[in-house]
Amino acid sequence: MNVLFIGGGNMGRALVGGLLAQGSARDGLVVVEPDAAARARLETDFGIRTVPAAAGDLVARADLILFAVKPQHLRLAACALAPHLAGQLVLSIAAGIRLADLSRWLGGHQRLVRAMPNTPALIRRGISGLFAHPSVDDAGRKSAEDILGAVGETMWCAREEQLDAITAMSGSGPAYVFYFLEAMIEAGQELGFSPAQARRLAYATAGGAAALAAQAAESPAVLRAQVTSKGGTTAAAIALLEERAVKAAFVAAIRAAAARAAQLGDELGKDG
Ligand SMILES: NC(=O)c1ccc[n+]([C@@H]2O[C@H](COP(=O)([O-])OP(=O)(O)OC[C@H]3O[C@@H](n4cnc5c(N)ncnc54)[C@H](OP(=O)(O)O)[C@@H]3O)[C@@H](O)[C@H]2O)c1
């Protein structure tokens, strides 16, 4: 499959790296990237072809075109490509841009899939939500899934609005985890550990607990109860968290992120 990347920044690089690691052919990947330094890095690191601007013959040769530019650059990038599009599958990972807006910028093209990855994709531990235009067939969905699957897990959404919820959960989610890690590291240092020791304790605990929860048959609530004996140390910590309504605050925060994602979709989809 020939894939033409539009944008070779962080996410573009992560996807190129993931696809090559999975055995994709080097000469099947081309990246359009205006920044010369970024192009040189892509060529040195991955040995793939890069170009400063999308030429019509490259678009015509592509089976799949992947937009990995910032959302605010997508309209111009899409409009420039529109005259050269035929039946290619177009996959966009630009946060917030809805398929109806992308389709309009692409001159009515409908073979579209939208995806929302997250930053752990950079180490191939991401999870991406995907939504396909109803006109995309199973083969098209499989192609999109294979691309995002090269950098982590994938989850299809039945409705496009669910991508706002995906954005709030897994898109912004790494920041919630980093926030928790910051608190744990701060506490560790207050309790007398060096910064390196506190980081090690926090990362191993968060990673280990997440891995245990993912493997266990029990829910996180049951796993938590199992380490919380009455009158013990964990009970003292959880009582304080409950008293300060920390869980409720997290739930409200994720709701706020989803509402903001929907708002951003309205703003980013404008033509002006
Ligand atoms: N990073 C994440 O965790 C994450 C998660 C989910 C979704 N996303 C989405 O992924 C997309 C890419 O994010 P990123 O972090 O990879 O951004 P990035 O590092 O800024 O990469 C975007 C690249 O596209 C280039 N570009 C701009 N206009 C272009 C055009 N017309 N044609 C070709 N290339 C062009 C930019 O070059 P210049 O720098 O010269 O402008 C830049 O190198 C964004 O839409 C973002 O919403 C990212």
The ligand as an ORCA input file, in Angstrom:
! r2SCAN-3c Opt
* xyz 0 1
  N       0.646     14.721     19.450
  C      -0.431     14.091     19.899
  O      -0.498     13.512     20.974
  C      -1.665     13.999     19.089
  C      -2.729     13.239     19.552
  C      -3.869     13.161     18.760
  C      -3.931     13.838     17.563
  N      -2.872     14.582     17.176
  C      -2.987     15.306     15.947
  O      -1.931     14.966     15.101
  C      -1.680     16.066     14.246
  C      -0.191     16.252     14.162
  O       0.324     16.543     15.459
  P       1.868     16.638     15.710
  O       2.066     16.671     17.174
  O       2.563     15.597     14.895
  O       2.150     18.099     15.077
  P       3.522     18.681     14.527
  O       4.673     18.049     15.217
  O       3.379     20.170     14.515
  O       3.552     18.145     13.021
  C       2.835     18.700     11.975
  C       3.803     18.873     10.804
  O       3.060     19.188      9.619
  C       3.759     20.182      8.909
  N       2.857     20.914      8.014
  C       2.167     22.063      8.230
  N       1.443     22.402      7.130
  C       1.679     21.453      6.197
  C       1.219     21.238      4.857
  N       0.361     22.071      4.272
  N       1.655     20.145      4.194
  C       2.505     19.285      4.788
  N       2.977     19.438      6.049
  C       2.578     20.507      6.749
  C       4.330     21.041      9.999
  O       5.393     21.811      9.494
  P       5.683     23.268     10.176
  O       6.154     22.966     11.560
  O       6.702     23.859      9.277
  O       4.354     23.982     10.191
  C       4.793     20.017     11.014
  O       6.094     19.553     10.760
  C      -2.400     17.277     14.847
  O      -3.510     17.600     14.042
  C      -2.864     16.807     16.174
  O      -4.124     17.337     16.509
  C      -1.741     14.661     17.897
*
